[in-house]
Amino acid sequence: MRACVEAYWRRNLLLMAVLLGVWAFVGLGCGVLLADRLNAWSLGGFPLGFWCAQQGSIVVFVLLIGIYALAMRRLDRIHHAELVALGRSEAPYEA
């Protein structure tokens, strides 16, 4: 059972690290480091680099929250099925 729980947390931490990396790239990379290059294009009449710095990081953050919720729901179902197979949980997963 311990290996099952450790695998669950490894997957959870990997998911969080990947999503935080995406958010850091969009927030810092696109909004600050690559802003001059992105300003060659516009979005809604504003330079893309400006848009990424002002709104892009927030929009991506909200999208990543949704992605995290869906991915964790899937991971929880998989983990629950593993626990049931080990005989550690009897109740069906209803989420």
N, C-alpha and C positions, 0 to 999 in steps of 0.2 A: 504494500500500500504506500509506503514511503516513497518508493520510486515513482509511483503514479502521481503523487502530490508534487514531487520535485520536478517532474516533467511538465506538469501543469504550470508551475511558477516559471520555469525556464521559457516556456512558450509565451507566457504573459509578459515577462521582462523583455524578450526579443521583440514582441509586438510593440511595446511601449518605446523601446529604443529606436525602432524603425520609424514610428510615427513622430517621435520627437526630432529625429534627424530630418524628416521631410519638413516639419514645421520650422526648424532652424534654417534649413536651406531657403525656404520661401521668405521667412522673416528677415534673416540677416543677408543671405546670399542675393536674393532678388531685390530686396528693399534697399540694401546699402552697397554691397560689393559689386553687383552687376547693374546697378541703377543706370549708369551712363550708357551702357550698351542697350538696355531695355528701353531707354527714352527715345530710341529711333522709331518705335511704334507707339501708337496711342490706343487707349481704351476709353470710350465715352468722352472723347475730347481731351483727355488728360494723358500725359506721357506715362507709358507702362511702368517705368521705374518708380515714378511718384505714386501711381496707383498701388503697386505692390507694397510700398512702404506704408501707405496710409490705410488701405483696405484689404489688400491681398493676404496679409498675415492673419487678420481676424477671420476672413472668410475661410481660409484654409484650416484654421484652428477649429472652427465650427464643423467643417466637413470631417476633419480627423476625429472629432468626438463621436460623430455618427459611425464612422468606420470602426472605431475602437469598440463601440457598443455592439455593433453587429458581429465583429470578430470574437468578442468575449462571449456573446451569447452562444455562438457556434462552439467555442472552446469549452464552455461550461457544459454543453450537451455531451460533447465527446468525453469529458472528464467524468460526468455522471454515469455514462454508459460503462466506462472502465470500472468505476466503483461498484456498479451493480454486478458486473461480471466477476468481480472479486468477492462479492457477497457482503460488501461494506455498507450498502445503501439499499433500502427496500422501496422507498417511495419513488413513483415515476416523476420524471422531470417535466414540469408543466409550464415552463417559461416560453 
